[in-house]
Amino acid sequence: MAFSAFLFDMDGVIVDTQEAVTAFWEKLASAHTVTLTQADYADHIHGCLANHTLDALFSFLSPEQRKDVLSDMVAYETDFTYRAIPGVLPFIEKLGHCGVPMALVTAGARWKVDTVIGQLGLETAFDVQITFESIKQGKPHPECYLLAAEALGQAPESCIVFEDSVAGTQSGVASGAFCVGVRPAEIAQALIDVGAKTVIPDFTRVRIEENGDNLDLWLDEETCVPIGQSGQPAS
């Protein structure tokens, strides 16, 4: 099976937001004497819409309090200085040079996407951007990845998805895409358990190599995936 397009989640895949996201929700939890568990982060925070997190973990907040939380989040994340996941920027640049179609697929709102891509210089990197405003159902529902594949003119089964969260991986897998997890080794199993084909710690060892008229994607020293040159499926 050869693949012809790449779909990237944003938080945890393109930018390292683990610490920032954790700090924001821990501060809110502390203010309301709520204890957040690892399962809470996996199931209701990372890769999930903020409204889902509030519904699942802070349902006691009044409408006005929810509004204040969302407003605080915008201010917090707009002022944040984003750091790229190691190796991801040269990898995206290489894919662009090779003419491979790419989409950014995130539960983040447009304002956050604009902040991130502006800081990292990715304004022209993606052919398609799917954001919070584009979807009706958040991850783990596959809608976002199905929309991205359709917008690129690709079958979902011909796409490779990079995801860092359980909900996001479930979304990518449900769409029919080949899902690659991006997480440290100690928590990689959680993504494998929900369908990721393999997990990489970051993009420092990921490379694209020419193979005749086609391309090979090396995820590590042993895992090679065939990619069609200029977005055309390899034979």
N, C-alpha and C positions, 0 to 999 in steps of 0.2 A: 504494500500500500504506500503510495506517494502522497505528499501533501502540498498544498499550493497557497496557503494563507496563514498568517499569524495573528492571534487575538490576545492582547495583553490586558490583564487586570492592571490597576494602577497602584493602590496602596499595598505595599509589601512585595510588589513585583517590579515596578519601575522606581518607586520611591520608598524609602524606609520610614514608615510611619508607626511602627509597632510601639515605640516608646511614647510618642506623642499621643496616640489613641489611648493607650493604657493610662497615661497620666491624666487625660481629660476625664475619663469615666471613673477612675479611682477617686479623683477630687469630688466629683458629683456624688459618688457612693458614700464617701466619708461624710459629706455634708448632711446626708440623710440616714446615716448609720446602717448602710447596706453593705453586706460583704459579697464581693464578686469572686466567683470561683473560676478555675481554668475552664470548666465546662461552659460557664456563662460567656466567657470570651470567645470560645470556639463556636458556640451555638447561636449567640445573640449579639455579638459585637463585631468581631473581625469579619469583614466581607458583607455585613448586613447594613440595611438602611437605618439611619438614626431613629426614625419613627418606630421601626421594629424594636430596636433596643429599648426605647422608652416604653413601648407597650409591654415588652416581656419582663423588664427588670425594674422599671420605675413607673408602673401603672398608677401609683397613688398620687402622682403629681397632678396639680390642677392644670387646666388649659393654659392659664397665664404662666405658670411655672414651666411648662413644656416650651412655650414660646420663648421664654428667657433662656432656657437651656440651648435651644437651637440657635438663637441669636449669639450667645456666648461661643458656641462652636464655630460659627462663621468667623467671628473676630479672632478666635484662637488659631484656627487653621489658615486664615488669610495671612496672619503675621508670622506664621511658622516658616523657618528656613528649611527647605526640603533637600534631602541628600539622596542621590541616586543609588540604587542597589548596585554593588560592584559589578562592572562589566556590562551592564545593560545598555548604556548609551552607545558604546562602539558596536555592540551587537545590532541594535536598531539601525545604526548608520550603515552597517554592512548590508543588512536586509534591504534597505532603501536603495543602495547602489546596485543591488542585484535585481531590483524591480519586483520584489515579492510584496504582494498586497498585505497591508497591516491595518488593524483596528485597535483602538483603545476602548476597553469595555469596563466600566466602573459604576458602582452604586453612588459615587460621589456626584455632587451637584456641579453645574456648569462653572460656577464661580471658583470652585476648588480646582477643577480641571484646568481652567485658564491660569490660575496661580501656579500650579505645578509645571505645566508645559512652558509657561513663560520663564520660570526660574531655570529650567533645564534646557531651554532652547529647542524644544520639540514642536514648535508651532506648525511645521510642515511635514512632520515625520509620519503622521497617520492619515491613511486614506479615508477613514471613517472614525467617528468618535460617538460612542454610545454612553450616555450619562443618565443620571437620575431622572432628568426631564424626558428621556426617550422611552421610558419603560412604564408599564402598569404594574408589573409584578417583579419584586426584587429577588436576588439570589436567596435560596438555591433553585428557584424556578429558572428554566433555561431561556426565558424570553430574550434576555440581553444578548446572549451569544447567538441565538437564532437570528435576531435582528442584524447583528454585525455581519454574519455570514451572508445574509441576503443582500445587505447593502454593498458588500464587496463582490457580489455576483458569484459566490462560491457555495458549494454544498457544505453543510456543517461537518460532514464526515471527512472533508478535505482540509479542515482547519486544525491547527495546533493552538491550544489554549495554555497560557501560563497563568497559574493561580497560586495564591498563598494561603487561602482560608478553606476550611471545611465546606462552608456554604458555597463559596465560589467554585470549588472543585466539583461539588455535586451539580452545580449549574452547568459547568462545561461538559461534564460527563453525560448529563441528561440531554444535552443538545446533540450528542453524537460525535463531538470532537475528540481528538487525542489530547488528553490533559496532562500537562507537566506541572508538578508541584514545585514551588520555590520556597523552601523552608530549611532551617537548621536540621541536621541529622537526628537530633534527639526528639523532634516532634514530627518527623517525616512520615512515620507509620500511620498517623491519623489521616493523612491525605491519600496514602495508598489504600487504606481501608475503605475509602469512599470512591475509589476508582481511578486515582491518578496512576498513569502508566509507569512513571518514575518520578523521583524528586531530586532536585539540584539545590545546593545551598545558596548559590547566586549564579551570575553569568560569566564568571572569570574563566571558566574552562569550556564554555560553550563556544563553538566556532562553526563557520560556514566554509565549506571547501567545494571547489568546482570539481565536477565529475562528468567529463565530456560536455554534453549540452545541458546537463542538469546540475543540481547542487546536492550536497550532503550536509545535513545538520548533525553535528557531533555534540551530544549533550554531556558526555564525559568520554573517557578513553575507550569505553566499550559499547556505548549506545549510539548508534547511527540511524538517522531517519532520512529517507530520500525526499528531496524537495524539488519541485519543478522550476526550471530556469524561468525568470521573469513571470512567475506566478502560473506557469503552465505545468500541469501534472507530469511528473517523470514517467517514462515508459518502463 
